Amino acid sequence: MSRYFLHFAYNGKNYHGWQLQDNAPTIQAVLNKNLSLFFRTEIELCGAGRTDTGVHAKDYYAHFDLHTPLNNDDIPLLVHKLNGFLNEDIVIYNIIPVKDHAHARFDAISRTYNYYISFKKDIFNFDNCYTIYGSLNIDLMNEAASLLMDYTDFSSFSKSNTQTKTNNCKIYSAFWLHEEDKLIFSITADRFLRNMVRAIVGTLLEIGFNKISLDDFKQIIESKNRSEAGWSVPAKALFLTEIKYPDNIFEI
C-alpha cells in the first residue's frame, strides 16, 4: 500500500462539515465517493480534523492509501482530471506521496483559522463574511485575544458532550487585523475544539462593544463553562486557512 496526502480546499456552504454523517451531505462523503469512482477502488479518506457545518477550508489535507502506487510524473494530470470530476465547490491542489505512517490528523503541528467581519453591507461577499454595525474597540479586543495564550483549558468555548478526551489546546497566536472596511481574526493552535473559534470571536466582540471587561474575559475562561461565554458567530465567515506538518512525513 502507498499512502498519499490529498491537498485541497472547499466552500462549506452546502455541507454539514467535513466528517461523515447519516443523511447529511459532507465533504468526506463526497470525496470518498468520487475518488473511489475515479481510481476504481474503495477510497476512505482520513481528514485533518472536523469543521463545523458551513465552515470553509482554504487549506485542508486528508490521507488515503492505494494498492498500486502512482507515477509522480502523472500526478499533475490526475489532479487536473479530478478537478473536472468533482463538484464546483471543491478544488484539489495536489496529491502528495508521504511516508506509510503519515497521518493527516495526528501529524498536524498547527492549524490556523481566520474569521472575516465586514463593517458595511457587502452584497458580493455576503456568503463569506459576517456584517456588523457600530464601532468596536479593536485595541481592547487584541489585548483580550493575547490573554488566550495564558491558558490551555478552553472548555468555556466548546460545545458540550463532544466526546473529546481533553479540552486542552495550545494557542500559538491570536490577533485582530483591521483592513479598511474588514476586520479579520486570526488564531493558530495545535488543535481546536468544536465551535471553539466561533465562540471565542463572539466573546471578543462583546469586549469590543464594551459589554464585558478584560477581567470578565479571564473569568469566563477560568469558569470552564460554555454558558458564561458569548454567542457563537455565524459559520459562513470562518475559514481554515493553514495546516502545518513536519517535513519528515513527506517522501523526498
N, C-alpha and C positions, 0 to 999 in steps of 0.2 A: 504494500500500500504506500502511496505517495501522498503527502499532506501539502495543502495549499491554503494560503490566505486569500479570501476574496475581499478586495478593497473597493468600496462602493459608497454611494450616497443615496438618500431617499427623501422625498417630500412625504411627511407623515399624515397629511390632511385626511386621506381616505382610509387610514389604517388604525387598528387598535394596538399600536405599538409594534415592537419587534417580535416578541415571543408568541409562539403558537397558542391559540385559544380555540375552544369549541365554539362553532357558529359565529365567528367574528374574523374579518379579514386582517391578516398581519403580514408584515414584511417577510418574516421567516417562512410562512406558509407559501407565499407567492414564489420566493426564490427556491425553496425546496422543490416545488412542483416544476418550475421552469428549467432549473438546472438538471433535474432528473430526466426531463424530456430531451434537453439539449445534448447531454452526454450519454443518453440511452442506458443509464444505470441509476440505481437509487442513490440520491444525494441527500444527506442530512447535515445541514449547516449548524455549527455551534457559534453563536454570536458573542460579541464583546460585552454584552450586558443588555438589560431591559431598557426600553424607552417607553414613556407613557403614551397613551392614546393621543394622537395629534401632534406629537413632538417630531421634529425633523432631525436628520443627521447629514451633515456635510462631509463627515469623515467617519466611516464605520468599517469594521473588519469582522469577518467570520471565517472559521476554518472548515475544511471538508477534505475527505480522502477519496482518492481514485485508485482503482486496481492497476490501471495502465497509466504510467507517468506521461505527462505532456512534454512535447518538444518545446523547449523555451523559445525557439525562434517562431513557433506557431502561435504563441500566446497573444501578441497584438491583434492578429486576425480573429482569434477566438473571442477576444473582448469586443471587437467591432461587431461580430455576428451576434453575440449575446445581447448587446445593446439594442439591436434591431428586433430581437426576440422578446425582450422584456417590456413591461408596462412603461409608459412615458414618465412616470413619477419615480422611477428607479434607474440609476446610471451606474454601470460598472467602470471603475477606473483601471483595475489591474487584477491579474491572477498571479500570486507571488509564491514561488516554491519556498517552503520552510522546513525546519527540522521535524522529524517524526513526532517529537514530544511537544512541539509548539502548540500553545493553546490561546485562542483569541481572547478569552475572558481572563484566565488566571495569570497570563504573562503580561497583561497590560500594566505599564508603570504608572500612567496617569491618564486622566480624561478631562477634557475642557468643554464646558458649556457656555454659550452666550445667550443672553436674553435681550430682545430688542424692543425698545419703547419709543413711540413717536409722540411728540407734543402737539401735533396737528393732524387733522384728518388726511390720511394718505390713501386715496381710493385705489391706487395702483399697487399698493403694498399692504392692503388691509389684512390679507390672509397670513402675513408673516410678521406682523408686529402688533403690539398692544398699545392702543391710543389712550393717553390720559391727559387731563386738562388741569391747569393750575401749576403753581411754581413749587419746586422741590428744593430742599436744602441738600444739594449733592455732596458738599464737603462733609456734612454730618453723616450722610449715607456711606461715604467712603471710610469715615472713621469707624462706623459700626461694622462695615464689611471686614476691616482689618482685625477686628476682635474675634472673628471666626477662627483665625489661626491659633488662638489661645486655647481652643477646645478640641476635643476628639469625639465626644458623645453628642450626636445630633438627633436624638430621639424626638426633640421638640419640632423638628421639621420633617418627620417621616410619617407615612401612613402607618396605622396600627395593624397588627396581625399580618405582617409581610413575610413571616417565616425565615427572616434573616437571623443568623446566629449572633450577630452583634450590630449595634448601631454606631460603632466607632468608624470614623473616617479621618484621614489626614488631609487637611486642606493646605495646599501649597501657595495659592494666591486667590484673592477675591477683590475686585475693584469695579468702580463705575467709570465709564468713559463718555464724556459729553461731546457729541459731534453735530453741530448745527441744530437741527430740529430732532435729532435722535439721541437716545440715551441707551448705552449698551452696558449690561452687567456681564462680566466675565469671571468664571470661577473654575479653578483647577484643583483636582483632588485625586487620591489614589482610587477612590470608589465613591459612589453616591447611593443614597437610599431612595426608595420610591417616593416621588413627589417632593424630594428634598430641595431642589433648586427653585422650584416654583413657590414653595412655602417660604424660603429664605428671601426671595425677591419681594413677595407680598409683605413680609415683615419689615424689610428695609424701606419699602415705600411708606409704611406707617411712620418710620423715623423721618423720612423726607418731608412728610406732611405735618410733622411736629405733633403727631398723635401719641407717640411714646418717646422716651428718652434713651440715652445710651445705657443708663443703669437698668431701665426696664428691659432692654435688649439682652443684657447679660443675665438678668433674672429669668427671662424666657428660655434661654439656652440651658441654664442650670436647673430649671424646673423639670426638664426632660418630659414635658407634657405638651402634646401637639395642640391641645385646645388653648394653650396660652399664647401661641404664635399667631401671626397674621394670616390673611386669606391666601389661598393658592391662586396665583395669577394664571390666565389662560395659557394652555399648552401651545397654541399656534405660534407664539413668538419665541419658543425655546428651540435652540439648535445645539446638537452635539457637534462641536467644531474640530476636535482633535483627539486622537488616541495615540499614545506613545508606547513603543515596545523596545526591549533591549535588542541590540544588533545581533547578538549571538544566536537568536532563534531563526534567523534567515539563512537560506542556503547561499553560499558565495558562488 
